[in-house]
Each structure stands twice: as structure tokens, then as C-alpha cells.
Amino acid sequence: MTPAAALAERLGLSFGDLALLHEALVHSSYLHEQPATGQSNQRLEFLGDAVISLIVSEELWRRHPDEDEGSLTTRRAAVVSARGLARIAQRLELGSFVLLGQGADAAGERTRKSVLAATFEAVVGAVYLEFGFDRARDWLLAVAEPELAQRPDPAALKPAKSVLQETSYARTGHAPVYRLLSEDGPPHARHYTVEVLVGGEALGRGQGRNRREAETEAAGVAIVELDRRRQEGTADHTMPAEPAE
């Protein structure tokens, strides 16, 4: 059984033609080693990203009629960010079906959040093209229900970067500093890794398909770390410091 056929069975979807689903699984590294494959999943990823954003936005708008744009935007980001989509992909065991080049596979790309998120977007693009918007919507809402049903505290709806900035000013008198650690991938599929420092101390690292997404993830990690220290009574070494150049 091909990876595409096995995934269709795993998803409970009967594709009339598995070519689209196969394309959704082709990572660019696989295409470099197997050029006869056709094309990578990047075009489907582009389409799936738009489909997911529309469906999730509409659903959150319907579920939370009393919330303003800011809260809805934060809720949406929790679902459609690389981290949120990677969680869905992990539940679907999508990583085991991705077609990777040998080098990328050996480097652990199969479990990388950005790869899982991009593959899930491509799969959604394939589902949309094969079954149409209504069926794609029903399927996506079903697989994303745990993320859509989250009931965070009101404070948790505040953007992570805003929360960290307030915390950083309160602790050190300065804003957090975001430092770009790496930027790789082709121009249309960049991958960023960012580190955030509070008072000169590195407290979180994040990854994303753009710098803002990576910074948001890093801020979330830093908030969790600071909260852990607070709960455990760990000595806080984030002393006032001048912002990095």
C-alpha cells in the first residue's frame, strides 16, 4: 500500500484519485532525490493555508459571538500556528506518511513542527480540491475540534508577545530582545528559529514559517518558563539590563 493510500485509509476519506494526496506528502527534499516524482507539496500547502484560515476564522466567529477581533485573532493563531497545526498532524500520525529525502529523514525532519504543519496544510488543500469546500470544512472542524474547543482563561487570549513584554518591563525595565538564530529553506518556504532574552537571559526558543510566528512561539515558551520558576520559587536572575544591540 502506498503512503497516500495508507493515509487516505487513516483519515477515513475515499479519494477517487490519490494523485493529489500523494503530492501533499512530497517534501521538497524528496523531490530533490526523486525528481521524477513531479512536484512537492508547496503549492497545496499554499492553498491549504488559505482554506484553514477561512474555515477556522468562520467557526471561531460563530462560536464566540461576544468576543472582539483581538481575542478571535489570538484564538485563531493558537489553531493555525505551526505549533497548533503540528499538534493536529501528530494526532493523525501524519509524520509517518511524509515522503522525505534520506538526508532530511536522518536529520529528524519527520517530527519537525514546521514540516508537520506544512504537510497538514497540503493535505487540507488536497481534501478541498478532491471533495469541495463543505466536505473539507466538516472534516477539518472534526480533526481540529480539540484546539477549537479550548477554553483558555481570559488572560490567555492576550498575545504571548504582549504578555512577555509587560512581564519583561516589570522585571527588568526593558522590553524582551528577540534574536534570529537561523533562517533556511527556499524563498517561498522559509523556516525561522528565534530566541528571546529577558534581562539578557535566553528564556525561550521558537520556530515558524515567518519571523513573527517564530517570535510568538519563543515568547510563549518564555512565559511558561517564567511561570514555572515562579511556582517553584526558583531564584530569578533576570536582572535589569540594557537591551542588546
C-alpha positions, 0 to 999 in steps of 0.5 A, spaced: 500 500 500 502 506 498 503 512 503 497 516 500 493 510 500 495 508 507 493 515 509 487 516 505 485 509 509 487 513 516 483 519 515 477 515 513 476 519 506 475 515 499 479 519 494 477 517 487 484 519 485 490 519 490 494 523 485 493 529 489 494 526 496 500 523 494 503 530 492 501 533 499 506 528 502 512 530 497 517 534 501 521 538 497 527 534 499 524 528 496 523 531 490 530 533 490 532 525 490 526 523 486 525 528 481 521 524 477 516 524 482 513 531 479 512 536 484 512 537 492 507 539 496 508 547 496 503 549 492 497 545 496 500 547 502 499 554 499 492 553 498 491 549 504 493 555 508 488 559 505 482 554 506 484 553 514 484 560 515 477 561 512 474 555 515 477 556 522 476 564 522 468 562 520 467 557 526 471 561 531 466 567 529 460 563 530 462 560 536 464 566 540 459 571 538 461 576 544 468 576 543 472 582 539 477 581 533 483 581 538 481 575 542 478 571 535 485 573 532 489 570 538 484 564 538 485 563 531 493 563 531 493 558 537 489 553 531 493 555 525 500 556 528 505 551 526 505 549 533 497 548 533 497 545 526 503 540 528 499 538 534 493 536 529 498 532 524 501 528 530 494 526 532 493 523 525 500 520 525 501 524 519 509 524 520 509 517 518 506 518 511 511 524 509 515 522 503 522 525 505 529 525 502 534 520 506 538 526 508 532 530 511 529 523 514 536 522 518 536 529 520 529 528 524 525 532 519 519 527 520 517 530 527 519 537 525 513 542 527 514 546 521 514 540 516 508 537 520 504 543 519 506 544 512 504 537 510 497 538 514 496 544 510 497 540 503 493 535 505 487 540 507 488 543 500 488 536 497 481 534 501 478 541 498 480 540 491 478 532 491 471 533 495 469 541 495 469 546 500 463 543 505 466 536 505 473 539 507 470 544 512 466 538 516 472 534 516 477 539 518 472 542 524 472 534 526 480 533 526 481 540 529 475 540 534 480 539 540 484 546 539 477 549 537 474 547 543 479 550 548 477 554 553 483 558 555 482 563 561 481 570 559 488 572 560 490 567 555 487 570 549 492 576 550 498 575 545 504 571 548 508 577 545 504 582 549 504 578 555 512 577 555 513 584 554 509 587 560 512 581 564 519 583 561 518 591 563 516 589 570 522 585 571 527 588 568 525 595 565 526 593 558 522 590 553 524 582 551 530 582 545 528 577 540 534 574 536 534 570 529 538 564 530 537 561 523 533 562 517 533 556 511 529 553 506 527 556 499 524 563 498 517 561 498 518 556 504 522 559 509 523 556 516 525 561 522 528 559 529 528 565 534 530 566 541 528 571 546 532 574 552 529 577 558 534 581 562 539 578 557 537 571 559 535 566 553 528 564 556 525 561 550 526 558 543 521 558 537 520 556 530 515 558 524 514 559 517 515 567 518 519 571 523 513 573 527 510 566 528 517 564 530 517 570 535 510 568 538 512 561 539 519 563 543 515 568 547 510 563 549 515 558 551 518 564 555 512 565 559 511 558 561 518 558 563 517 564 567 511 561 570 514 555 572 520 558 576 515 562 579 511 556 582 517 553 584 520 559 587 526 558 583 531 564 584 530 569 578 536 572 575 533 576 570 536 582 572 535 589 569 539 590 563 540 594 557 537 591 551 542 588 546 544 591 540 
